[in-house]
Amino acid sequence: MSGIRRALACAAAVAMLAGCDRLPIEIDGGRDIAPPIAFTGPAPRWITWTADGQHAAFELGGQLVVATGADMKDAVAITGHSTYGHPSWSPDGKELVYDHPRERFRQATLWIRAARPEDVGEDEVVEPPRQLADVPRRDWMPVWSPRGDWIAFHSTRDPASHVWFMRPSGDGARFLAPAVSEEGSLAWSPDGSELAYVSRDGGTPDIWGGSPDTGVTRVIAGGAGSQARPLWRPDGAAVGCLSNAAGEWDVWYREVGGATEMTRITDTGDVVLFNWIADGDAVMFLTRDQKLYAQHVEGDAGPEFLRDGVVFSASPDGSRYIHVQAVENYFRYFADVFPADFLP
């Protein structure tokens, strides 16, 4: 597909292999889908990968952006400047669901659009984005099931903040349970059979699980302190989360079919974000002072410092990760491979 390509000078850079030159990120306007984007404003947010790890999407300055390529150096703005948030990929990597107000100052609702317009043939028409539901409430933070049959999301229907499910067609909306509507509080199991979410039903924020098919819910991880940001281990046998059960926020996990007690992984404190890496044998995490670390779950090696960063996201195949660095008055965007000790 032909398009307008422009390089952003000193705005962003990427790298595929350690030691290689860092190249300016390129912007492809496609068929005049959107103007070029700049990294002189807020940092990229809500970085999410396709299941095969070949594409990443994120929000940048009110636009939705898709990055691709072996070194993730090609970035395509697939929307204009507005208010877009929380993109989540369809299992086949062809579409994105996200929240966006249809009109300015309206409550956010859920939309689906083609994620990679460049894949559409020259004689084909890129379908316009479609709204899943038009309700006088707020629907936001959608997460597409790995099975592709459900989209989980937060909503103020009913009228407090709850977890709901909806079919990608927009049909079959159903309530699951009251929930804490915070970033990263919804996470699908790898097989798409259960959603982990944060709820105060037990008095404190704990990790619960719920089935979209049966509506049955259960406590997955809880107890002392508060829990946040659940994330299933790649094998689906455990759920990791952030917990302050020991006083500081660290990464913990619990085997969902085994021991009832949670197991602590990190002890650095002030952890704000984590991903499973190395097929679940290790975690990557970000601390409040903007330091990125990797640490094996088993053993006494402790955390290994990787680099500074303000946000990151690891690819599902565990081969590389995107991270964003603050440099003076702008942000730099990189894609790097993991050290050999933390590869699958």
Secondary structure, DSSP 8 states (H G I E B T S, - for coil): ----EEE-TTT-EE-SSTTS--EE-EEE-TTTTS----SSSS--EEEEE-TTSSEEEEEETTEEEEEESTTS-EEEE-S-SS--EEEEE-TTSSEEEEEE-SSTTS--EEEEEES-GGGS-TTS-----EES---SS-EEEEEE-TTSS-EEEEE--SSS-EEEEE-TTS---EEEEE----TT-EEE-TTSS-EEEEE-TTSS-EEEEE-TTT--EEEEE-SSS-EEEEEE-TTSSEEEEEE-TTSS-EEEEEETTS-SS-EE---SS-EEEEEEEGGGTEEEEEETTSEEEEEESSSS---EEEEE-SEEEE-TTSSEEEEEEEETTEEEEEEEE--GGG--
